[in-house]
Amino acid sequence: MHVQEWLDTVPAAAVYAVVGLVIGLESLGIPLPGEIVLVSAALLSSQHAGINPVVLGVCATVGAVVGDSIGYAIGRKGGRPLLAWLGKKFPKHFSEGHIATAERSFEKWGMWAVFFGRFVALLRIFAGPLAGVLHMPYWRFLVANVLGGICWAGGTTAVIYYVGVVAESWLKKFSWLGLVAAVLIGLGSMLVLKRKAKKAEASARPETEEPKPVPAGE
């Protein structure tokens, strides 16, 4: 079942909890579709009066920040052996190539990798644990984590919510737009056919004989 269809079958409180939990687990380092769940819930809030987009954005932000912080603590305690273990359990997400790419990003950008990593699926999973493994100062991690969580979770919720509102309003007018378009297409087709019929009739009509010239002197 589609994520949005499933979310539509549960109470609003459960939607908030699911969004916060899935995003938190993804931020902790477990490969889950946090972004898909957030986008689906935000779109649902634009069509469902019982789901408050502000509460939804807050739950998503809290899940992101708390999950990243737990991931940081686990990474700091587990170190590189933890990354090796994750690579065996989740080779698709924690392969040596992915870890090396994320590590280069951290070495180059530092705390900005945590902030912008929130917007990239790969770094969103790695950010917390890898920052802990690399022993990034927690206060720097926390600042980037909170700002990134607010911008990503809050921004995504707001954008998708307003896109959904505009789309729903547009779809309500679609029946009238479709009717007008159908009438215009019908009129246009009639004019084109009528014009072609006139051309065909003119080409089929026999040409009138030209009068013969009268000889001079007659």
Secondary structure, 3 states (H helix, E strand, C coil): CCHHHHHCCCCHHHHHHHHHHHHHHHHHCCCCCHHHHHHHHHHHHCCCCCCCHHHHHHHHHHHHHHHHHHHHHHHHHHHHHHHHHHHHHCCCCCCHHHHHHHHHHHHHHCHHHHHHHCCCHHHHHHHHHHHHHCCCCHHHHHHHHHHHHHHHHHHHHHHHHHHHHHHHHHHHCHHHHHHHHHHHHHHHHHHHHHHHHHHHHHHHCCCCCCCCCCCCCC
